[in-house]
Amino acid sequence: MIDNNNNNMKKIKKNSSLSYFHNFNGHHNSQYQTTSTLITMNGCSGMKTSQSEFELIGCIGSYGSQNGQFKNPSDVAIDFKNQLIFVVDTDNRRIQVFDESTLTFKYMFTTPFKPNAVTVHWDHTLIISFTRDSLICKYDFNGNEIWRWGGVTTKNVMDSPTGVVVDYEGNIYVCDWFKHRIVVFSPGGELLKSIGSMGKEYGQFSFPRDIDIDSAGNIIISDSGNNRIQILKSNGEFISSFGSIGNDKGEFQAPNSVFVDKSTGDIFLTEWDSHRISKFHPSNPFSGSTCIGSFGNHENSLKYPSGIAFCYGSSRLFIVDTGNNRIKVYRVT
């Protein structure tokens, strides 16, 4: 775990003080545990390593079903007011919650289906997408469902939702993956509008994977099938686009999750097929970009990275290293 006071790492024995969690078959159960179980360290030696602007300072988790372990994690989000980290533990059908300051496990709650993405609503609830079941659900922090929209019977309206984000008015933007567009819901779950269609032109998408909002309220979309990032106004008006398939700076291979630093405008991106993290500014996405990562399971490697979250106070970047069943924590300089 990270010792914030002494600015160093503390090793924790693998599986120390962990207790088993048993899934409840087929239905949602909002029971959660509030033990102070410590994070496990997997694939990271505990030594700080630095690559350009990214300093690796720790890892959370390992493969398994115990508290603090993951099976195919896919996303991460932070509630700054309560200092909570929410991790989507997809194949365990649950959301795990960690303390943002100490990175220790706090509690978890189960979900009725396999969750895919999560974002924190400013009313201190969670918006969770269930891709395989074509569902968007709103939960409180204890795992109680507030509302749901969609399902397998409504795939003609929304089919396989992935990334989600909330705008400054509380509206919810969802990547409608198989329909190649963005759908927008009210805070109460009413479908308001859709943006885009399938294609390669500006303002069109091919399997949009994730979405974020910048300080001006513009939407930034990871247009995965077109290997590019698009920036649109909230009404769908095109602003800019950059990227093409490749491994050089400003090029992408299956861009996955996207995060915008609201204070600087910098964009962070995980790339599923390149197994790397990119950082760049929209004004200079090619020569001004920084990329780290390569395929593998050692401390400086990534294997199919997905979700991103950023803590402004500590400049810590959280990356879901899906293939290695861990969350990597970097300090961004």
Beta strands, then each sheet from edge to edge (+ up, - down):
strand 1: 2-3
strand 2: 8-9
strand 3: 49-51
strand 4: 54-60
strand 5: 73-79
strand 6: 84-89
strand 7: 94-99
strand 8: 105-110
strand 9: 117-121
strand 10: 125-130
strand 11: 135-139
strand 12: 145-150
strand 13: 161-166
strand 14: 172-176
strand 15: 181-185
strand 16: 191-195
strand 17: 208-213
strand 18: 219-223
strand 19: 228-232
strand 20: 238-242
strand 21: 255-260
strand 22: 267-271
strand 23: 276-280
strand 24: 290-292
strand 25: 305-311
strand 26: 316-321
strand 27: 326-332
sheet 1: 1+ 2-
sheet 2: 3+ 4- 27+ 26- 25+
sheet 3: 5+ 6- 7+ 8-
sheet 4: 9+ 10- 11+ 12-
sheet 5: 13+ 14- 15+ 16-
sheet 6: 17+ 18- 19+ 20-
sheet 7: 21+ 22- 23+ 24-
end
